[in-house]
Amino acid sequence: MELKRDIYQKLINWKKNDSGKVLELEGARQTGKTFILDKFAKENYKRYFYINMMQTSGREYLACLEKATEWEPGQPRKERPLHDAFVLFDSSFVDDKDTVIVIDEIQESAQVYSLIRQFAREFEYFLPAGDTNGLTLYTLSFEEFLDAFDKRTLFDEVGLYGESQHEKYDELKSYYEIYCRTGG
């Protein structure tokens, strides 16, 4: 069973908005950030590149970044070293709107984290208008929990002031007790 997360629609809206900004997804550990970004990337882009700064792909990207940013005094400065680093990382990289790059555990590399604004400025499909958009993924909400049981409409139908049928409140309460016991 796959849990439907409300943030997925916000990710779709970010893509549709086409702001040209880097998306930074924040949230507590183990809330599903990597899962939801992986799902979103695979379902909405032709090309998806995943780099985890705590794994081999992170070390490999840092090696590509180092090579792409090599420079000697007196030599012309490279125009787009971050772009060049992605080409070194994967030769199939294309800088267009059908490509998404997910950098997971970015906080593990101060070097890469400090480049967020530069990412927004160096790629063709980004626009440096504020550089980043932020979203936060929270733990599973009660409404999302109800979705797993196909009961969100029950939540939406129950009146706030006791005007609904008592049985509906009891049913909702039984789901809420399960939600609380499982860590909600």
Secondary structure, 3 states (H helix, E strand, C coil): CCCCCCHHHHHHHHHHHCCCCEEEEECCCCCCHHHHHHHHHHHHCCEEEEEECCCHHHHHHHHHHHHHCCCCCCCCCCCCHHHHHHHHHCCCCCCCCCEEEEEECHHHCHHHHCCHHHHHHHCCCCCCCCCEEEEECCCCCHHHHHHHCCCHHHHHHCCCCCCCCHHHHHHHHHHHHHHHHCCC
